[in-house]
Amino acid sequence: MTDGDMWSHDHGELDDCVRALEAVHAFLHHELAEPDADLIRLHLHACEQCMESFDIESTITEMIRRSQPVPAVPETLVARITMLRRRRDR
Ligand SMILES: [Zn+2]
């Protein structure tokens, strides 16, 4: 009798993680809308199990990023480029 309860509880948590990890793939490919991406980020930060899985995923993202032009340039890099451009102009 208690087996049923245990299963449904585990399944509930697992279901959340499965959904998150499924969405992670879309997230990595920038196919998720910003609200959905936020939900994934929130779950990953709250769920240790998924964080571990996401560690693997982020390694893959890193690989994808290296072979693709970076869509969002970090501010520090922008500042550096601006500085270099100013120097060149003189
Ligand atoms: Zn999870």
PDB file of the backbone (N, CA, C, O) and the ligand in Angstrom, with CONECT records:
HET     ZN  A 101       1
ATOM      1  N   MET A   1       0.826  -1.204   0.000  1.00  0.00           N
ATOM      2  CA  MET A   1       0.000   0.000   0.000  1.00  0.00           C
ATOM      3  C   MET A   1       0.863   1.258   0.000  1.00  0.00           C
ATOM      4  O   MET A   1       0.589   2.215  -0.725  1.00  0.00           O
ATOM      5  N   THR A   2       1.917   1.241   0.830  1.00  0.00           N
ATOM      6  CA  THR A   2       2.786   2.414   0.889  1.00  0.00           C
ATOM      7  C   THR A   2       3.626   2.528  -0.382  1.00  0.00           C
ATOM      8  O   THR A   2       4.109   3.601  -0.745  1.00  0.00           O
ATOM      9  N   ASP A   3       3.781   1.388  -1.039  1.00  0.00           N
ATOM     10  CA  ASP A   3       4.574   1.405  -2.290  1.00  0.00           C
ATOM     11  C   ASP A   3       3.996   2.401  -3.296  1.00  0.00           C
ATOM     12  O   ASP A   3       4.722   3.147  -3.953  1.00  0.00           O
ATOM     13  N   GLY A   4       2.667   2.387  -3.393  1.00  0.00           N
ATOM     14  CA  GLY A   4       1.997   3.270  -4.346  1.00  0.00           C
ATOM     15  C   GLY A   4       2.310   4.728  -4.060  1.00  0.00           C
ATOM     16  O   GLY A   4       2.599   5.511  -4.964  1.00  0.00           O
ATOM     17  N   ASP A   5       2.245   5.079  -2.763  1.00  0.00           N
ATOM     18  CA  ASP A   5       2.524   6.464  -2.369  1.00  0.00           C
ATOM     19  C   ASP A   5       3.967   6.849  -2.715  1.00  0.00           C
ATOM     20  O   ASP A   5       4.234   7.924  -3.253  1.00  0.00           O
ATOM     21  N   MET A   6       4.874   5.948  -2.392  1.00  0.00           N
ATOM     22  CA  MET A   6       6.287   6.200  -2.658  1.00  0.00           C
ATOM     23  C   MET A   6       6.523   6.460  -4.142  1.00  0.00           C
ATOM     24  O   MET A   6       7.233   7.385  -4.538  1.00  0.00           O
ATOM     25  N   TRP A   7       5.904   5.611  -4.932  1.00  0.00           N
ATOM     26  CA  TRP A   7       6.105   5.727  -6.376  1.00  0.00           C
ATOM     27  C   TRP A   7       5.577   7.036  -6.923  1.00  0.00           C
ATOM     28  O   TRP A   7       6.230   7.719  -7.713  1.00  0.00           O
ATOM     29  N   SER A   8       4.352   7.372  -6.470  1.00  0.00           N
ATOM     30  CA  SER A   8       3.744   8.589  -7.023  1.00  0.00           C
ATOM     31  C   SER A   8       4.565   9.809  -6.612  1.00  0.00           C
ATOM     32  O   SER A   8       4.706  10.760  -7.382  1.00  0.00           O
ATOM     33  N   HIS A   9       5.107   9.774  -5.386  1.00  0.00           N
ATOM     34  CA  HIS A   9       5.924  10.906  -4.932  1.00  0.00           C
ATOM     35  C   HIS A   9       7.200  11.010  -5.783  1.00  0.00           C
ATOM     36  O   HIS A   9       7.531  12.073  -6.307  1.00  0.00           O
ATOM     37  N   ASP A  10       7.892   9.893  -5.903  1.00  0.00           N
ATOM     38  CA  ASP A  10       9.130   9.887  -6.694  1.00  0.00           C
ATOM     39  C   ASP A  10       8.859  10.291  -8.127  1.00  0.00           C
ATOM     40  O   ASP A  10       9.612  11.041  -8.748  1.00  0.00           O
ATOM     41  N   HIS A  11       7.753   9.764  -8.627  1.00  0.00           N
ATOM     42  CA  HIS A  11       7.442  10.048 -10.023  1.00  0.00           C
ATOM     43  C   HIS A  11       7.200  11.537 -10.225  1.00  0.00           C
ATOM     44  O   HIS A  11       7.623  12.113 -11.227  1.00  0.00           O
ATOM     45  N   GLY A  12       6.508  12.162  -9.257  1.00  0.00           N
ATOM     46  CA  GLY A  12       6.218  13.587  -9.346  1.00  0.00           C
ATOM     47  C   GLY A  12       7.495  14.396  -9.460  1.00  0.00           C
ATOM     48  O   GLY A  12       7.605  15.271 -10.318  1.00  0.00           O
ATOM     49  N   GLU A  13       8.467  14.105  -8.592  1.00  0.00           N
ATOM     50  CA  GLU A  13       9.730  14.835  -8.622  1.00  0.00           C
ATOM     51  C   GLU A  13      10.492  14.555  -9.909  1.00  0.00           C
ATOM     52  O   GLU A  13      11.047  15.456 -10.540  1.00  0.00           O
ATOM     53  N   LEU A  14      10.501  13.290 -10.274  1.00  0.00           N
ATOM     54  CA  LEU A  14      11.214  12.894 -11.482  1.00  0.00           C
ATOM     55  C   LEU A  14      10.630  13.580 -12.713  1.00  0.00           C
ATOM     56  O   LEU A  14      11.349  14.020 -13.610  1.00  0.00           O
ATOM     57  N   ASP A  15       9.313  13.652 -12.722  1.00  0.00           N
ATOM     58  CA  ASP A  15       8.624  14.254 -13.860  1.00  0.00           C
ATOM     59  C   ASP A  15       9.091  15.692 -14.064  1.00  0.00           C
ATOM     60  O   ASP A  15       9.317  16.137 -15.190  1.00  0.00           O
ATOM     61  N   ASP A  16       9.231  16.410 -12.948  1.00  0.00           N
ATOM     62  CA  ASP A  16       9.702  17.791 -13.002  1.00  0.00           C
ATOM     63  C   ASP A  16      11.096  17.848 -13.615  1.00  0.00           C
ATOM     64  O   ASP A  16      11.385  18.691 -14.464  1.00  0.00           O
ATOM     65  N   CYS A  17      11.946  16.944 -13.170  1.00  0.00           N
ATOM     66  CA  CYS A  17      13.331  16.927 -13.636  1.00  0.00           C
ATOM     67  C   CYS A  17      13.391  16.533 -15.106  1.00  0.00           C
ATOM     68  O   CYS A  17      14.148  17.111 -15.887  1.00  0.00           O
ATOM     69  N   VAL A  18      12.587  15.547 -15.470  1.00  0.00           N
ATOM     70  CA  VAL A  18      12.583  15.109 -16.870  1.00  0.00           C
ATOM     71  C   VAL A  18      12.174  16.255 -17.775  1.00  0.00           C
ATOM     72  O   VAL A  18      12.761  16.476 -18.834  1.00  0.00           O
ATOM     73  N   ARG A  19      11.144  16.988 -17.331  1.00  0.00           N
ATOM     74  CA  ARG A  19      10.683  18.138 -18.111  1.00  0.00           C
ATOM     75  C   ARG A  19      11.780  19.186 -18.223  1.00  0.00           C
ATOM     76  O   ARG A  19      12.018  19.740 -19.296  1.00  0.00           O
ATOM     77  N   ALA A  20      12.441  19.451 -17.109  1.00  0.00           N
ATOM     78  CA  ALA A  20      13.496  20.463 -17.094  1.00  0.00           C
ATOM     79  C   ALA A  20      14.635  20.051 -18.023  1.00  0.00           C
ATOM     80  O   ALA A  20      15.138  20.854 -18.808  1.00  0.00           O
ATOM     81  N   LEU A  21      15.026  18.795 -17.918  1.00  0.00           N
ATOM     82  CA  LEU A  21      16.159  18.341 -18.721  1.00  0.00           C
ATOM     83  C   LEU A  21      15.808  18.272 -20.197  1.00  0.00           C
ATOM     84  O   LEU A  21      16.658  18.478 -21.063  1.00  0.00           O
ATOM     85  N   GLU A  22      14.548  17.979 -20.469  1.00  0.00           N
ATOM     86  CA  GLU A  22      14.111  17.981 -21.865  1.00  0.00           C
ATOM     87  C   GLU A  22      14.172  19.389 -22.417  1.00  0.00           C
ATOM     88  O   GLU A  22      14.597  19.614 -23.551  1.00  0.00           O
ATOM     89  N   ALA A  23      13.737  20.339 -21.590  1.00  0.00           N
ATOM     90  CA  ALA A  23      13.725  21.736 -22.014  1.00  0.00           C
ATOM     91  C   ALA A  23      15.134  22.288 -22.103  1.00  0.00           C
ATOM     92  O   ALA A  23      15.396  23.229 -22.853  1.00  0.00           O
ATOM     93  N   VAL A  24      16.045  21.696 -21.332  1.00  0.00           N
ATOM     94  CA  VAL A  24      17.433  22.176 -21.338  1.00  0.00           C
ATOM     95  C   VAL A  24      18.011  22.116 -22.748  1.00  0.00           C
ATOM     96  O   VAL A  24      18.785  22.983 -23.155  1.00  0.00           O
ATOM     97  N   HIS A  25      17.630  21.103 -23.470  1.00  0.00           N
ATOM     98  CA  HIS A  25      18.161  20.976 -24.833  1.00  0.00           C
ATOM     99  C   HIS A  25      17.708  22.149 -25.707  1.00  0.00           C
ATOM    100  O   HIS A  25      18.502  22.728 -26.450  1.00  0.00           O
ATOM    101  N   ALA A  26      16.427  22.488 -25.607  1.00  0.00           N
ATOM    102  CA  ALA A  26      15.910  23.645 -26.338  1.00  0.00           C
ATOM    103  C   ALA A  26      16.574  24.919 -25.823  1.00  0.00           C
ATOM    104  O   ALA A  26      16.895  25.832 -26.584  1.00  0.00           O
ATOM    105  N   PHE A  27      16.768  24.949 -24.498  1.00  0.00           N
ATOM    106  CA  PHE A  27      17.411  26.084 -23.827  1.00  0.00           C
ATOM    107  C   PHE A  27      18.813  26.287 -24.400  1.00  0.00           C
ATOM    108  O   PHE A  27      19.211  27.411 -24.707  1.00  0.00           O
ATOM    109  N   LEU A  28      19.545  25.203 -24.538  1.00  0.00           N
ATOM    110  CA  LEU A  28      20.920  25.281 -25.038  1.00  0.00           C
ATOM    111  C   LEU A  28      20.945  25.724 -26.495  1.00  0.00           C
ATOM    112  O   LEU A  28      21.892  26.374 -26.938  1.00  0.00           O
ATOM    113  N   HIS A  29      19.919  25.375 -27.225  1.00  0.00           N
ATOM    114  CA  HIS A  29      19.879  25.735 -28.645  1.00  0.00           C
ATOM    115  C   HIS A  29      19.172  27.068 -28.874  1.00  0.00           C
ATOM    116  O   HIS A  29      18.857  27.439 -30.004  1.00  0.00           O
ATOM    117  N   HIS A  30      18.932  27.780 -27.764  1.00  0.00           N
ATOM    118  CA  HIS A  30      18.283  29.096 -27.813  1.00  0.00           C
ATOM    119  C   HIS A  30      16.926  29.028 -28.499  1.00  0.00           C
ATOM    120  O   HIS A  30      16.537  29.940 -29.228  1.00  0.00           O
ATOM    121  N   GLU A  31      16.200  27.913 -28.251  1.00  0.00           N
ATOM    122  CA  GLU A  31      14.880  27.750 -28.856  1.00  0.00           C
ATOM    123  C   GLU A  31      13.775  28.056 -27.854  1.00  0.00           C
ATOM    124  O   GLU A  31      12.592  27.960 -28.179  1.00  0.00           O
ATOM    125  N   LEU A  32      14.166  28.427 -26.620  1.00  0.00           N
ATOM    126  CA  LEU A  32      13.175  28.680 -25.578  1.00  0.00           C
ATOM    127  C   LEU A  32      12.888  30.165 -25.469  1.00  0.00           C
ATOM    128  O   LEU A  32      13.781  31.002 -25.601  1.00  0.00           O
ATOM    129  N   ALA A  33      11.607  30.476 -25.224  1.00  0.00           N
ATOM    130  CA  ALA A  33      11.242  31.865 -24.925  1.00  0.00           C
ATOM    131  C   ALA A  33      11.809  32.213 -23.554  1.00  0.00           C
ATOM    132  O   ALA A  33      12.022  31.333 -22.720  1.00  0.00           O
ATOM    133  N   GLU A  34      12.049  33.495 -23.327  1.00  0.00           N
ATOM    134  CA  GLU A  34      12.699  33.937 -22.090  1.00  0.00           C
ATOM    135  C   GLU A  34      11.981  33.465 -20.820  1.00  0.00           C
ATOM    136  O   GLU A  34      12.658  33.051 -19.878  1.00  0.00           O
ATOM    137  N   PRO A  35      10.634  33.507 -20.746  1.00  0.00           N
ATOM    138  CA  PRO A  35       9.960  33.010 -19.529  1.00  0.00           C
ATOM    139  C   PRO A  35      10.218  31.528 -19.287  1.00  0.00           C
ATOM    140  O   PRO A  35      10.386  31.105 -18.144  1.00  0.00           O
ATOM    141  N   ASP A  36      10.250  30.738 -20.357  1.00  0.00           N
ATOM    142  CA  ASP A  36      10.509  29.302 -20.217  1.00  0.00           C
ATOM    143  C   ASP A  36      11.946  29.069 -19.788  1.00  0.00           C
ATOM    144  O   ASP A  36      12.222  28.217 -18.944  1.00  0.00           O
ATOM    145  N   ALA A  37      12.857  29.831 -20.374  1.00  0.00           N
ATOM    146  CA  ALA A  37      14.265  29.697 -20.018  1.00  0.00           C
ATOM    147  C   ALA A  37      14.474  30.036 -18.549  1.00  0.00           C
ATOM    148  O   ALA A  37      15.287  29.411 -17.869  1.00  0.00           O
ATOM    149  N   ASP A  38      13.729  31.034 -18.063  1.00  0.00           N
ATOM    150  CA  ASP A  38      13.820  31.413 -16.651  1.00  0.00           C
ATOM    151  C   ASP A  38      13.367  30.268 -15.754  1.00  0.00           C
ATOM    152  O   ASP A  38      13.982  29.999 -14.722  1.00  0.00           O
ATOM    153  N   LEU A  39      12.287  29.594 -16.151  1.00  0.00           N
ATOM    154  CA  LEU A  39      11.780  28.470 -15.364  1.00  0.00           C
ATOM    155  C   LEU A  39      12.832  27.374 -15.281  1.00  0.00           C
ATOM    156  O   LEU A  39      13.026  26.771 -14.225  1.00  0.00           O
ATOM    157  N   ILE A  40      13.497  27.122 -16.374  1.00  0.00           N
ATOM    158  CA  ILE A  40      14.532  26.085 -16.398  1.00  0.00           C
ATOM    159  C   ILE A  40      15.670  26.473 -15.473  1.00  0.00           C
ATOM    160  O   ILE A  40      16.143  25.660 -14.679  1.00  0.00           O
ATOM    161  N   ARG A  41      16.109  27.731 -15.580  1.00  0.00           N
ATOM    162  CA  ARG A  41      17.196  28.208 -14.724  1.00  0.00           C
ATOM    163  C   ARG A  41      16.825  28.048 -13.253  1.00  0.00           C
ATOM    164  O   ARG A  41      17.636  27.605 -12.441  1.00  0.00           O
ATOM    165  N   LEU A  42      15.573  28.419 -12.918  1.00  0.00           N
ATOM    166  CA  LEU A  42      15.107  28.327 -11.532  1.00  0.00           C
ATOM    167  C   LEU A  42      15.143  26.876 -11.059  1.00  0.00           C
ATOM    168  O   LEU A  42      15.614  26.594  -9.957  1.00  0.00           O
ATOM    169  N   HIS A  43      14.655  25.970 -11.873  1.00  0.00           N
ATOM    170  CA  HIS A  43      14.634  24.564 -11.473  1.00  0.00           C
ATOM    171  C   HIS A  43      16.053  24.038 -11.303  1.00  0.00           C
ATOM    172  O   HIS A  43      16.337  23.302 -10.358  1.00  0.00           O
ATOM    173  N   LEU A  44      16.922  24.404 -12.197  1.00  0.00           N
ATOM    174  CA  LEU A  44      18.301  23.909 -12.133  1.00  0.00           C
ATOM    175  C   LEU A  44      18.992  24.405 -10.870  1.00  0.00           C
ATOM    176  O   LEU A  44      19.800  23.691 -10.275  1.00  0.00           O
ATOM    177  N   HIS A  45      18.675  25.622 -10.465  1.00  0.00           N
ATOM    178  CA  HIS A  45      19.304  26.164  -9.259  1.00  0.00           C
ATOM    179  C   HIS A  45      18.736  25.520  -8.014  1.00  0.00           C
ATOM    180  O   HIS A  45      19.420  25.428  -6.994  1.00  0.00           O
ATOM    181  N   ALA A  46      17.455  25.061  -8.085  1.00  0.00           N
ATOM    182  CA  ALA A  46      16.788  24.499  -6.915  1.00  0.00           C
ATOM    183  C   ALA A  46      17.004  22.993  -6.815  1.00  0.00           C
ATOM    184  O   ALA A  46      16.809  22.412  -5.748  1.00  0.00           O
ATOM    185  N   CYS A  47      17.401  22.360  -7.906  1.00  0.00           N
ATOM    186  CA  CYS A  47      17.447  20.893  -7.946  1.00  0.00           C
ATOM    187  C   CYS A  47      18.880  20.412  -8.157  1.00  0.00           C
ATOM    188  O   CYS A  47      19.473  20.631  -9.213  1.00  0.00           O
ATOM    189  N   GLU A  48      19.421  19.758  -7.141  1.00  0.00           N
ATOM    190  CA  GLU A  48      20.797  19.265  -7.210  1.00  0.00           C
ATOM    191  C   GLU A  48      20.976  18.250  -8.329  1.00  0.00           C
ATOM    192  O   GLU A  48      21.972  18.248  -9.053  1.00  0.00           O
ATOM    193  N   GLN A  49      19.958  17.377  -8.439  1.00  0.00           N
ATOM    194  CA  GLN A  49      20.031  16.320  -9.444  1.00  0.00           C
ATOM    195  C   GLN A  49      20.206  16.910 -10.843  1.00  0.00           C
ATOM    196  O   GLN A  49      21.012  16.438 -11.645  1.00  0.00           O
ATOM    197  N   CYS A  50      19.427  17.955 -11.105  1.00  0.00           N
ATOM    198  CA  CYS A  50      19.468  18.563 -12.424  1.00  0.00           C
ATOM    199  C   CYS A  50      20.745  19.376 -12.611  1.00  0.00           C
ATOM    200  O   CYS A  50      21.286  19.450 -13.714  1.00  0.00           O
ATOM    201  N   MET A  51      21.222  19.983 -11.528  1.00  0.00           N
ATOM    202  CA  MET A  51      22.458  20.741 -11.617  1.00  0.00           C
ATOM    203  C   MET A  51      23.584  19.839 -12.083  1.00  0.00           C
ATOM    204  O   MET A  51      24.418  20.222 -12.904  1.00  0.00           O
ATOM    205  N   GLU A  52      23.587  18.610 -11.530  1.00  0.00           N
ATOM    206  CA  GLU A  52      24.613  17.650 -11.937  1.00  0.00           C
ATOM    207  C   GLU A  52      24.492  17.332 -13.413  1.00  0.00           C
ATOM    208  O   GLU A  52      25.489  17.264 -14.132  1.00  0.00           O
ATOM    209  N   SER A  53      23.271  17.140 -13.853  1.00  0.00           N
ATOM    210  CA  SER A  53      23.047  16.834 -15.263  1.00  0.00           C
ATOM    211  C   SER A  53      23.403  18.039 -16.115  1.00  0.00           C
ATOM    212  O   SER A  53      23.953  17.910 -17.208  1.00  0.00           O
ATOM    213  N   PHE A  54      23.073  19.223 -15.586  1.00  0.00           N
ATOM    214  CA  PHE A  54      23.314  20.437 -16.353  1.00  0.00           C
ATOM    215  C   PHE A  54      24.799  20.704 -16.496  1.00  0.00           C
ATOM    216  O   PHE A  54      25.232  21.345 -17.454  1.00  0.00           O
ATOM    217  N   ASP A  55      25.593  20.207 -15.530  1.00  0.00           N
ATOM    218  CA  ASP A  55      27.044  20.341 -15.633  1.00  0.00           C
ATOM    219  C   ASP A  55      27.535  19.716 -16.925  1.00  0.00           C
ATOM    220  O   ASP A  55      28.385  20.265 -17.626  1.00  0.00           O
ATOM    221  N   ILE A  56      26.978  18.559 -17.216  1.00  0.00           N
ATOM    222  CA  ILE A  56      27.337  17.873 -18.449  1.00  0.00           C
ATOM    223  C   ILE A  56      26.850  18.694 -19.639  1.00  0.00           C
ATOM    224  O   ILE A  56      27.550  18.873 -20.636  1.00  0.00           O
ATOM    225  N   GLU A  57      25.610  19.188 -19.490  1.00  0.00           N
ATOM    226  CA  GLU A  57      25.010  19.953 -20.577  1.00  0.00           C
ATOM    227  C   GLU A  57      25.787  21.229 -20.855  1.00  0.00           C
ATOM    228  O   GLU A  57      25.987  21.604 -22.011  1.00  0.00           O
ATOM    229  N   SER A  58      26.231  21.903 -19.780  1.00  0.00           N
ATOM    230  CA  SER A  58      26.930  23.173 -19.975  1.00  0.00           C
ATOM    231  C   SER A  58      28.258  22.951 -20.670  1.00  0.00           C
ATOM    232  O   SER A  58      28.752  23.832 -21.374  1.00  0.00           O
ATOM    233  N   THR A  59      28.839  21.776 -20.476  1.00  0.00           N
ATOM    234  CA  THR A  59      30.065  21.441 -21.190  1.00  0.00           C
ATOM    235  C   THR A  59      29.781  21.381 -22.686  1.00  0.00           C
ATOM    236  O   THR A  59      30.578  21.830 -23.511  1.00  0.00           O
ATOM    237  N   ILE A  60      28.627  20.816 -23.010  1.00  0.00           N
ATOM    238  CA  ILE A  60      28.237  20.737 -24.417  1.00  0.00           C
ATOM    239  C   ILE A  60      27.983  22.137 -24.964  1.00  0.00           C
ATOM    240  O   ILE A  60      28.377  22.458 -26.085  1.00  0.00           O
ATOM    241  N   THR A  61      27.325  22.960 -24.167  1.00  0.00           N
ATOM    242  CA  THR A  61      27.058  24.348 -24.584  1.00  0.00           C
ATOM    243  C   THR A  61      28.358  25.060 -24.894  1.00  0.00           C
ATOM    244  O   THR A  61      28.475  25.777 -25.888  1.00  0.00           O
ATOM    245  N   GLU A  62      29.321  24.849 -24.035  1.00  0.00           N
ATOM    246  CA  GLU A  62      30.626  25.481 -24.213  1.00  0.00           C
ATOM    247  C   GLU A  62      31.191  25.101 -25.575  1.00  0.00           C
ATOM    248  O   GLU A  62      31.730  25.943 -26.292  1.00  0.00           O
ATOM    249  N   MET A  63      31.065  23.845 -25.917  1.00  0.00           N
ATOM    250  CA  MET A  63      31.557  23.359 -27.204  1.00  0.00           C
ATOM    251  C   MET A  63      30.798  24.018 -28.348  1.00  0.00           C
ATOM    252  O   MET A  63      31.388  24.416 -29.353  1.00  0.00           O
ATOM    253  N   ILE A  64      29.479  24.127 -28.183  1.00  0.00           N
ATOM    254  CA  ILE A  64      28.653  24.731 -29.233  1.00  0.00           C
ATOM    255  C   ILE A  64      29.034  26.199 -29.388  1.00  0.00           C
ATOM    256  O   ILE A  64      29.157  26.702 -30.504  1.00  0.00           O
ATOM    257  N   ARG A  65      29.222  26.886 -28.249  1.00  0.00           N
ATOM    258  CA  ARG A  65      29.561  28.302 -28.269  1.00  0.00           C
ATOM    259  C   ARG A  65      30.857  28.550 -29.022  1.00  0.00           C
ATOM    260  O   ARG A  65      30.978  29.523 -29.766  1.00  0.00           O
ATOM    261  N   ARG A  66      31.822  27.663 -28.824  1.00  0.00           N
ATOM    262  CA  ARG A  66      33.126  27.869 -29.451  1.00  0.00           C
ATOM    263  C   ARG A  66      33.051  27.760 -30.967  1.00  0.00           C
ATOM    264  O   ARG A  66      33.838  28.380 -31.683  1.00  0.00           O
ATOM    265  N   SER A  67      32.103  26.971 -31.449  1.00  0.00           N
ATOM    266  CA  SER A  67      32.017  26.771 -32.895  1.00  0.00           C
ATOM    267  C   SER A  67      31.011  27.717 -33.533  1.00  0.00           C
ATOM    268  O   SER A  67      30.772  27.664 -34.740  1.00  0.00           O
ATOM    269  N   GLN A  68      30.420  28.589 -32.707  1.00  0.00           N
ATOM    270  CA  GLN A  68      29.424  29.528 -33.228  1.00  0.00           C
ATOM    271  C   GLN A  68      29.765  30.942 -32.790  1.00  0.00           C
ATOM    272  O   GLN A  68      30.388  31.134 -31.745  1.00  0.00           O
ATOM    273  N   PRO A  69      29.367  31.928 -33.571  1.00  0.00           N
ATOM    274  CA  PRO A  69      29.545  33.309 -33.128  1.00  0.00           C
ATOM    275  C   PRO A  69      28.745  33.556 -31.862  1.00  0.00           C
ATOM    276  O   PRO A  69      27.591  33.138 -31.767  1.00  0.00           O
ATOM    277  N   VAL A  70      29.339  34.225 -30.895  1.00  0.00           N
ATOM    278  CA  VAL A  70      28.673  34.481 -29.611  1.00  0.00           C
ATOM    279  C   VAL A  70      27.585  35.524 -29.819  1.00  0.00           C
ATOM    280  O   VAL A  70      27.872  36.625 -30.289  1.00  0.00           O
ATOM    281  N   PRO A  71      26.331  35.195 -29.474  1.00  0.00           N
ATOM    282  CA  PRO A  71      25.221  36.143 -29.688  1.00  0.00           C
ATOM    283  C   PRO A  71      25.281  37.329 -28.737  1.00  0.00           C
ATOM    284  O   PRO A  71      25.042  38.468 -29.140  1.00  0.00           O
ATOM    285  N   ALA A  72      25.602  37.062 -27.469  1.00  0.00           N
ATOM    286  CA  ALA A  72      25.653  38.155 -26.495  1.00  0.00           C
ATOM    287  C   ALA A  72      27.096  38.373 -26.065  1.00  0.00           C
ATOM    288  O   ALA A  72      27.688  37.524 -25.398  1.00  0.00           O
ATOM    289  N   VAL A  73      27.655  39.509 -26.449  1.00  0.00           N
ATOM    290  CA  VAL A  73      29.043  39.805 -26.116  1.00  0.00           C
ATOM    291  C   VAL A  73      29.112  40.364 -24.697  1.00  0.00           C
ATOM    292  O   VAL A  73      28.362  41.278 -24.352  1.00  0.00           O
ATOM    293  N   PRO A  74      30.015  39.815 -23.867  1.00  0.00           N
ATOM    294  CA  PRO A  74      30.140  40.343 -22.504  1.00  0.00           C
ATOM    295  C   PRO A  74      30.547  41.811 -22.490  1.00  0.00           C
ATOM    296  O   PRO A  74      31.285  42.273 -23.361  1.00  0.00           O
ATOM    297  N   GLU A  75      30.055  42.537 -21.486  1.00  0.00           N
ATOM    298  CA  GLU A  75      30.307  43.984 -21.420  1.00  0.00           C
ATOM    299  C   GLU A  75      31.789  44.305 -21.367  1.00  0.00           C
ATOM    300  O   GLU A  75      32.243  45.288 -21.953  1.00  0.00           O
ATOM    301  N   THR A  76      32.545  43.464 -20.656  1.00  0.00           N
ATOM    302  CA  THR A  76      33.985  43.731 -20.521  1.00  0.00           C
ATOM    303  C   THR A  76      34.656  43.674 -21.884  1.00  0.00           C
ATOM    304  O   THR A  76      35.580  44.436 -22.170  1.00  0.00           O
ATOM    305  N   LEU A  77      34.179  42.766 -22.716  1.00  0.00           N
ATOM    306  CA  LEU A  77      34.769  42.648 -24.049  1.00  0.00           C
ATOM    307  C   LEU A  77      34.399  43.859 -24.896  1.00  0.00           C
ATOM    308  O   LEU A  77      35.219  44.371 -25.658  1.00  0.00           O
ATOM    309  N   VAL A  78      33.159  44.309 -24.757  1.00  0.00           N
ATOM    310  CA  VAL A  78      32.711  45.496 -25.482  1.00  0.00           C
ATOM    311  C   VAL A  78      33.578  46.683 -25.096  1.00  0.00           C
ATOM    312  O   VAL A  78      34.011  47.447 -25.958  1.00  0.00           O
ATOM    313  N   ALA A  79      33.832  46.838 -23.798  1.00  0.00           N
ATOM    314  CA  ALA A  79      34.649  47.947 -23.313  1.00  0.00           C
ATOM    315  C   ALA A  79      36.047  47.859 -23.903  1.00  0.00           C
ATOM    316  O   ALA A  79      36.623  48.871 -24.302  1.00  0.00           O
ATOM    317  N   ARG A  80      36.588  46.660 -23.959  1.00  0.00           N
ATOM    318  CA  ARG A  80      37.939  46.474 -24.477  1.00  0.00           C
ATOM    319  C   ARG A  80      38.007  46.847 -25.958  1.00  0.00           C
ATOM    320  O   ARG A  80      38.935  47.517 -26.411  1.00  0.00           O
ATOM    321  N   ILE A  81      36.989  46.386 -26.698  1.00  0.00           N
ATOM    322  CA  ILE A  81      36.955  46.667 -28.136  1.00  0.00           C
ATOM    323  C   ILE A  81      36.829  48.174 -28.369  1.00  0.00           C
ATOM    324  O   ILE A  81      37.487  48.729 -29.249  1.00  0.00           O
ATOM    325  N   THR A  82      35.981  48.830 -27.577  1.00  0.00           N
ATOM    326  CA  THR A  82      35.804  50.274 -27.690  1.00  0.00           C
ATOM    327  C   THR A  82      37.131  50.981 -27.453  1.00  0.00           C
ATOM    328  O   THR A  82      37.478  51.929 -28.157  1.00  0.00           O
ATOM    329  N   MET A  83      37.867  50.509 -26.452  1.00  0.00           N
ATOM    330  CA  MET A  83      39.165  51.110 -26.136  1.00  0.00           C
ATOM    331  C   MET A  83      40.124  50.946 -27.311  1.00  0.00           C
ATOM    332  O   MET A  83      40.813  51.887 -27.702  1.00  0.00           O
ATOM    333  N   LEU A  84      40.156  49.746 -27.863  1.00  0.00           N
ATOM    334  CA  LEU A  84      41.063  49.474 -28.981  1.00  0.00           C
ATOM    335  C   LEU A  84      40.690  50.331 -30.185  1.00  0.00           C
ATOM    336  O   LEU A  84      41.561  50.814 -30.908  1.00  0.00           O
ATOM    337  N   ARG A  85      39.401  50.513 -30.390  1.00  0.00           N
ATOM    338  CA  ARG A  85      38.953  51.308 -31.529  1.00  0.00           C
ATOM    339  C   ARG A  85      39.392  52.760 -31.359  1.00  0.00           C
ATOM    340  O   ARG A  85      39.829  53.406 -32.312  1.00  0.00           O
ATOM    341  N   ARG A  86      39.270  53.261 -30.131  1.00  0.00           N
ATOM    342  CA  ARG A  86      39.649  54.654 -29.870  1.00  0.00           C
ATOM    343  C   ARG A  86      41.138  54.835 -30.146  1.00  0.00           C
ATOM    344  O   ARG A  86      41.556  55.836 -30.729  1.00  0.00           O
ATOM    345  N   ARG A  87      41.915  53.874 -29.730  1.00  0.00           N
ATOM    346  CA  ARG A  87      43.359  53.952 -29.943  1.00  0.00           C
ATOM    347  C   ARG A  87      43.656  53.996 -31.443  1.00  0.00           C
ATOM    348  O   ARG A  87      44.497  54.767 -31.904  1.00  0.00           O
ATOM    349  N   ARG A  88      42.944  53.151 -32.188  1.00  0.00           N
ATOM    350  CA  ARG A  88      43.180  53.064 -33.622  1.00  0.00           C
ATOM    351  C   ARG A  88      42.845  54.382 -34.324  1.00  0.00           C
ATOM    352  O   ARG A  88      43.524  54.801 -35.261  1.00  0.00           O
ATOM    353  N   ASP A  89      41.774  55.020 -33.839  1.00  0.00           N
ATOM    354  CA  ASP A  89      41.315  56.266 -34.465  1.00  0.00           C
ATOM    355  C   ASP A  89      42.355  57.372 -34.354  1.00  0.00           C
ATOM    356  O   ASP A  89      42.392  58.277 -35.188  1.00  0.00           O
ATOM    357  N   ARG A  90      43.199  57.304 -33.326  1.00  0.00           N
ATOM    358  CA  ARG A  90      44.159  58.395 -33.148  1.00  0.00           C
ATOM    359  C   ARG A  90      45.349  58.303 -34.091  1.00  0.00           C
ATOM    360  O   ARG A  90      46.236  59.155 -34.052  1.00  0.00           O
TER     361      ARG A  90
HETATM  362 ZN    ZN A 101      15.371  18.504 -11.186  1.00  0.00          ZN2+
END
